Amino acid sequence: MVEKNVPRPTKRARLTEAAARIVHQQGVERTTISDIAQAADVPVGNVYYYFKTKDDLVAAAVSEQARQLELLTGHLNELPDPRERLKALINQWGAQGETAARYGCPTGTLAAELDKRAEAGLDAEVGNVIRALLDWVAAQFQELGVPKPQDKAIALVGAYQGMSVLANALREPDIMKRESARLIQQLDAIIADTR
């Protein structure tokens, strides 16, 4: 049964989600306000009511990525064991093969693109999203009693970024699945070494 009274997301929410998706697919420089308006099903003129500049929309895209990360880690935190949380995260990465092969990692590609711009600020904001992921992963390693949890987090997230870049550059979605399986084996070995 379909619910009749499910509210449609607000225009602002639709624009924010569309900005995150379109910027990931096309990059900041190739994305126009018109592209985002069309994807959000919002008249172009209405966009300026919510976002005065394209950079405001890019900032909204970064905020949406942060929100999506919070949702993901919140869901993973429902798992009782940090080992299972990390494995679920890695499996999530592995399931992104097609998307990674076409567009790369949403946050990683945006960080690389924004870092090349003369204007400062947005690059630091996207860096905060990556920092939040690193901190969450480090907290899982800490809970497991793994030595140097921050170093292990950097290695794990760095491996994810690397496999995303390779999947994208080579247009090979299977890289994500293969490398995720390898990361799970490494995770098991790291945990076994601490016991």
VEXDREN-2710 file (C-alpha; in Angstrom, 1 decimal):
% VEXDREN-2710
k/r/px/py/pz
1/MET/0.0/0.0/0.0
2/VAL/1.4/3.4/-1.0
3/GLU/1.1/6.1/1.7
4/LYS/-0.9/9.1/0.3
5/ASN/0.4/11.7/2.8
6/VAL/4.1/11.3/2.5
7/PRO/5.4/14.8/2.2
8/ARG/7.6/15.7/-0.7
9/PRO/11.0/16.9/0.4
10/THR/11.3/20.7/0.5
11/LYS/12.8/22.5/-2.4
12/ARG/15.9/23.3/-0.4
13/ALA/16.3/19.5/0.4
14/ARG/15.8/18.6/-3.2
15/LEU/18.3/21.1/-4.4
16/THR/20.8/20.0/-1.8
17/GLU/20.5/16.4/-2.8
18/ALA/20.6/17.2/-6.5
19/ALA/23.7/19.4/-6.0
20/ALA/25.5/16.5/-4.3
21/ARG/24.5/14.0/-7.0
22/ILE/25.2/16.3/-10.0
23/VAL/28.5/17.7/-8.7
24/HIS/29.6/14.1/-8.1
25/GLN/28.6/13.0/-11.6
26/GLN/29.9/16.1/-13.5
27/GLY/32.3/17.9/-11.3
28/VAL/32.0/21.4/-10.0
29/GLU/33.2/23.2/-13.1
30/ARG/31.0/21.4/-15.5
31/THR/27.9/21.6/-13.3
32/THR/25.5/24.5/-13.9
33/ILE/22.8/25.9/-11.6
34/SER/20.4/24.9/-14.4
35/ASP/21.6/21.3/-14.2
36/ILE/20.9/21.2/-10.4
37/ALA/17.5/22.9/-10.8
38/GLN/16.4/20.4/-13.5
39/ALA/17.6/17.4/-11.4
40/ALA/15.7/18.8/-8.3
41/ASP/12.6/19.6/-10.4
42/VAL/12.8/23.3/-9.2
43/PRO/12.5/26.3/-11.5
44/VAL/15.9/27.9/-12.1
45/GLY/14.7/31.2/-10.7
46/ASN/13.8/29.6/-7.4
47/VAL/17.3/28.3/-6.9
48/TYR/18.5/31.8/-6.1
49/TYR/16.0/32.1/-3.3
50/TYR/17.9/29.3/-1.5
51/PHE/21.4/29.6/-2.8
52/LYS/22.8/32.9/-4.0
53/THR/25.9/31.5/-5.8
54/LYS/27.1/28.3/-7.3
55/ASP/29.6/28.1/-4.4
56/ASP/26.6/28.1/-2.0
57/LEU/25.3/25.1/-3.9
58/VAL/28.7/23.4/-3.7
59/ALA/28.7/24.0/0.0
60/ALA/25.3/22.5/0.2
61/ALA/26.6/19.4/-1.7
62/VAL/29.4/19.1/0.9
63/SER/26.8/19.4/3.7
64/GLU/24.8/16.6/2.0
65/GLN/27.8/14.4/1.8
66/ALA/28.4/15.0/5.6
67/ARG/24.7/14.2/6.2
68/GLN/24.9/11.0/4.2
69/LEU/28.1/10.0/6.1
70/GLU/26.3/10.6/9.4
71/LEU/23.4/8.5/8.3
72/LEU/25.7/5.7/7.2
73/THR/27.8/5.7/10.4
74/GLY/24.6/6.0/12.5
75/HIS/23.3/2.9/10.8
76/LEU/26.6/1.1/11.2
77/ASN/26.7/2.0/14.9
78/GLU/23.6/-0.1/15.4
79/LEU/25.8/-3.2/14.9
80/PRO/27.0/-4.4/18.2
81/ASP/30.6/-5.1/17.3
82/PRO/33.2/-2.7/15.9
83/ARG/34.7/-5.4/13.7
84/GLU/31.3/-6.0/12.1
85/ARG/30.8/-2.2/11.7
86/LEU/34.1/-1.9/9.8
87/LYS/33.3/-5.0/7.7
88/ALA/29.9/-3.5/6.9
89/LEU/31.6/-0.2/5.9
90/ILE/34.0/-2.0/3.6
91/ASN/31.2/-4.1/2.1
92/GLN/29.4/-0.8/1.4
93/TRP/32.4/0.4/-0.4
94/GLY/32.6/-2.8/-2.4
95/ALA/29.0/-2.4/-3.5
96/GLN/29.8/1.0/-5.1
97/GLY/31.7/-0.5/-8.0
98/GLU/29.6/0.9/-10.8
99/THR/29.3/4.4/-9.3
100/ALA/33.1/4.5/-8.5
101/ALA/34.0/3.3/-12.0
102/ARG/31.9/6.1/-13.6
103/TYR/32.5/9.0/-11.1
104/GLY/35.0/8.0/-8.4
105/CYS/34.4/8.6/-4.7
106/PRO/32.0/11.5/-4.1
107/THR/34.0/13.1/-1.4
108/GLY/37.5/12.2/-2.7
109/THR/36.9/13.6/-6.2
110/LEU/35.3/16.7/-4.8
111/ALA/38.2/17.2/-2.4
112/ALA/40.7/16.9/-5.3
113/GLU/38.7/19.3/-7.5
114/LEU/38.2/22.0/-4.8
115/ASP/41.8/21.9/-3.8
116/LYS/42.8/23.2/-7.2
117/ARG/40.6/26.3/-7.0
118/ALA/42.0/29.6/-6.0
119/GLU/39.2/30.3/-3.6
120/ALA/39.8/28.8/-0.2
121/GLY/37.2/27.5/2.2
122/LEU/35.2/24.8/0.4
123/ASP/38.2/22.5/0.2
124/ALA/38.5/22.7/4.0
125/GLU/34.8/21.8/4.4
126/VAL/35.1/18.7/2.3
127/GLY/38.2/17.8/4.2
128/ASN/36.1/17.9/7.4
129/VAL/33.9/15.2/5.8
130/ILE/36.9/13.0/5.2
131/ARG/38.1/13.8/8.8
132/ALA/34.8/12.6/10.2
133/LEU/35.1/9.3/8.4
134/LEU/38.7/8.9/9.6
135/ASP/37.6/9.7/13.2
136/TRP/34.8/7.2/13.0
137/VAL/37.0/4.4/11.7
138/ALA/39.7/5.2/14.3
139/ALA/37.1/4.9/17.0
140/GLN/36.2/1.4/15.8
141/PHE/39.9/0.4/15.9
142/GLN/40.3/2.0/19.3
143/GLU/37.3/0.0/20.6
144/LEU/38.9/-3.2/19.2
145/GLY/42.1/-2.4/21.1
146/VAL/44.1/-2.1/17.9
147/PRO/47.4/-0.1/18.5
148/LYS/47.7/3.2/16.6
149/PRO/44.0/3.4/15.7
150/GLN/44.4/6.7/13.8
151/ASP/47.2/5.2/11.6
152/LYS/45.0/2.2/10.8
153/ALA/42.1/4.5/10.0
154/ILE/44.3/6.5/7.6
155/ALA/45.5/3.2/5.9
156/LEU/41.9/1.9/5.6
157/VAL/40.3/5.1/4.3
158/GLY/43.4/5.7/2.0
159/ALA/42.9/2.2/0.5
160/TYR/39.3/3.1/-0.2
161/GLN/40.3/6.3/-1.9
162/GLY/42.9/4.5/-3.9
163/MET/40.6/1.7/-5.1
164/SER/38.0/4.4/-6.0
165/VAL/40.5/6.3/-8.1
166/LEU/41.7/3.1/-9.8
167/ALA/38.1/1.9/-10.5
168/ASN/37.4/5.3/-12.0
169/ALA/40.6/5.7/-14.0
170/LEU/40.4/2.1/-15.4
171/ARG/36.6/2.0/-15.6
172/GLU/36.7/-1.3/-13.8
173/PRO/33.9/-1.7/-11.2
174/ASP/35.2/-5.1/-10.1
175/ILE/38.2/-3.4/-8.5
176/MET/35.9/-2.2/-5.7
177/LYS/34.7/-5.7/-4.9
178/ARG/38.1/-7.3/-5.1
179/GLU/39.9/-4.7/-3.0
180/SER/37.1/-4.7/-0.5
181/ALA/37.5/-8.5/0.0
182/ARG/41.3/-7.9/0.4
183/LEU/40.6/-5.1/3.0
184/ILE/38.4/-7.4/5.0
185/GLN/41.2/-10.0/5.0
186/GLN/43.6/-7.3/6.2
187/LEU/41.2/-6.2/8.9
188/ASP/40.9/-9.8/10.2
189/ALA/44.7/-10.1/10.3
190/ILE/45.0/-6.7/12.2
191/ILE/42.4/-7.8/14.7
192/ALA/44.0/-11.3/15.1
193/ASP/47.4/-9.6/15.8
194/THR/46.0/-7.7/18.7
195/ARG/44.6/-10.8/20.5
END
